[in-house]
């Protein structure tokens, strides 16, 4: 509740009222002059003479002197032998009566207005001071736990960690894109040589293999190319039986795809092989250190993201003051956790490792169509290339294969042909944050992150 804001508002309003009351008060402009008292009564009624400061002439008139002034200012003590006294008074400094004496007793109403204005001013100043001091004290309490430096460092480290993980994923994806058409071609060749007599269930006579062969459907690829409807039309089989034949062919193709490996010919490579070698060379040159750094960066980015979402109000006093009570309550613990993560990352030298990994992963592959550098490097250490290719391929196959029973057969022959060359590539599942409490796991494992332990190992 903005209590102190209302206090300040009331104080400012009172100050404004004081200024307004003073502005509308008709208080005459006066100038003080010396008075020579010519005659004085005991009650202070006197006749005085003064010099008009504007016309520079002497004037005489009645005036109410101060009867309580010091006796030495009265006759006969002021100027012995003259019967004169002294007092001070005010003359008008403006208007038609300019230079005439003015008694302050005539301004009782004006004095009351000025006194009221002064009281409003004092009360307004008091309330304004109370509101400002109380509001600042409350603001300081709200700002407890704020640490913009820690939040800023954590955001920078999160960006660095996420960037390294993205760079590694991008390099792995480049290998997959280059590997996919070569693998699909190899699978297509193998299923083209696989007779329909090798289909699952053919040996037990559960499939009409002889009927297929009599109608020119001799290989598994022939079945996949035609699709279920094409098989039914070409062989005269019923719809359900044709679907069973196609499903068996799909399972056989999946098994062939899982079992097919590539052999790279660096001596006479085609353009696709050169592309694959170039993509592999980036990861081979970066080495296991880049992969480990990317995995650590992925975990660290997730951990920092979780804490930064709670520590966000601690990034500055504006965010802290605008946050709700529950959000501010989470800030100290979140900032402390961020500080711990930053200290651990600094001890492990993780920022340097992440930056170096990004540099290694962003090296430009050989742009030449011949891929000379990659071919020479592959010839020097083929085992590393094949080991890395097997790792990427195994992961891709795990994420792209589907159970054959989940596939539908209600598509035309063109659609079948598009996906019968080999198991199609499905996008990698996106890593998402899991619901957690303090100390629980922070992110569901992704296909390229085989270890989800300590963020820095």
Secondary structure, DSSP 8 states (H G I E B T S, - for coil): --HHHHHHHHHHHHHHHHHHHHHH-----EEEEEEEEEEE-TTSEEEEEEE-TTT--EEEEEEE--TTS-GGGSTTTSBTTTTBEEEEEEEE-SSTTTTSEE-GGGGHHHHHHHHHHHHHHHHHHHHHHHHHHHHHHHHHHHTTT--HHHHHHHHHHHHHHHHHHHHHHHHHHHHHHHHHHHHHHHHHHHHHHSBGGGSTTTTTT-S-HHHHHHTT--BHHHHHHHHHHHHHHHH---HHHHHHHHHHHHHHHHHHHHH------SSS--HHHHHHHHHHHHHHHHHHHHHHHHHHHHHHHHHHHHHHHHHGGGG-HHHHHHS-HHHHHHHHHHHHHHHHHHHHHHHHTHHHHHHHHHHHHT-----STT-HHHHHHHHH-HHHHHHHHHHHHHHHHHHH---GGG----S-HHHHHHTTSS----------B----TTS--B---TT----SSTT-
